[in-house]
Amino acid sequence: MITTKKIALVTSLAVLLLQPLASQANPQHDRMRNCNKTAKEKALKGEPRKAFMKTCLSGKTTTTAPLAAAKPNKK
């Protein structure tokens, strides 16, 4: 039978081996963090924020949200 010591050892090894993998941020996470920070600094909300995030996350650089997305025409 599996003893408690063996279970503890296997669990400890798994945590030690997987910890470095979890702490490494990938480029997509960095981009998301930066885009969120910029949108917050610009106080974007609603559609302007959505348009900005779409542009920012796609890798296209922009200083402001597109005006067409910010103010849709209602007829």
RORO-372045 format. One line per field, with one value per residue (C-alpha): residue number from 1; x, y, z. Coordinates in nm, 3 decimals, padded with zeros to 5 digits, always signed. Layout:
<recs>
i: c(NUM:...)
xx: c(X:...)
yy: c(Y:...)
zz: c(Z:...)
</recs>
This chain:
<recs>
i: c(1:2:3:4:5:6:7:8:9:10:11:12:13:14:15:16:17:18:19:20:21:22:23:24:25:26:27:28:29:30:31:32:33:34:35:36:37:38:39:40:41:42:43:44:45:46:47:48:49:50:51:52:53:54:55:56:57:58:59:60:61:62:63:64:65:66:67:68:69:70:71:72:73:74:75)
xx: c(+00.000:+00.100:+00.217:+00.157:+00.529:+00.530:+00.226:+00.385:+00.711:+00.541:+00.325:+00.626:+00.823:+00.531:+00.494:+00.866:+00.884:+00.571:+00.627:+00.880:+00.644:+00.357:+00.564:+00.689:+00.473:+00.423:+00.413:+00.032:-00.003:+00.240:+00.050:-00.283:-00.139:+00.004:-00.314:-00.528:-00.295:-00.306:-00.687:-00.720:-00.486:-00.696:-01.015:-01.171:-01.507:-01.762:-01.722:-01.414:-01.235:-01.345:-01.215:-00.889:-00.833:-00.901:-00.645:-00.393:-00.411:-00.378:-00.037:-00.134:-00.021:-00.258:-00.270:-00.648:-00.949:-01.096:-01.364:-01.595:-01.617:-01.645:-01.950:-02.171:-02.434:-02.790:-03.063)
yy: c(+00.000:+00.358:+00.518:+00.873:+00.948:+00.841:+01.055:+01.355:+01.302:+01.277:+01.582:+01.786:+01.692:+01.781:+02.122:+02.193:+02.090:+02.273:+02.597:+02.747:+02.674:+02.858:+03.163:+03.224:+03.485:+03.444:+03.735:+03.725:+03.773:+04.064:+04.223:+04.181:+04.333:+04.632:+04.691:+04.679:+04.923:+05.166:+05.143:+05.212:+05.512:+05.652:+05.584:+05.399:+05.232:+05.051:+05.047:+05.274:+05.034:+04.734:+04.889:+04.992:+04.645:+04.478:+04.700:+04.678:+04.299:+04.248:+04.415:+04.730:+05.035:+05.321:+05.620:+05.656:+05.439:+05.464:+05.733:+05.526:+05.258:+05.513:+05.693:+05.466:+05.642:+05.555:+05.621)
zz: c(+00.000:-00.055:+00.265:+00.373:+00.341:-00.025:-00.100:+00.072:-00.117:-00.456:-00.384:-00.272:-00.582:-00.808:-00.646:-00.670:-01.035:-01.149:-00.957:-01.205:-01.495:-01.331:-01.244:-01.599:-01.768:-02.139:-02.385:-02.409:-02.033:-02.044:-02.331:-02.149:-01.832:-02.021:-02.222:-01.907:-01.733:-02.025:-02.056:-01.685:-01.705:-01.990:-01.790:-02.084:-02.026:-02.238:-02.615:-02.625:-02.387:-02.589:-02.911:-02.746:-02.597:-02.931:-03.102:-02.820:-02.784:-03.158:-03.137:-03.321:-03.130:-03.077:-02.848:-02.841:-02.900:-03.250:-03.264:-03.484:-03.217:-02.938:-03.081:-03.292:-03.501:-03.403:-03.656)
</recs>
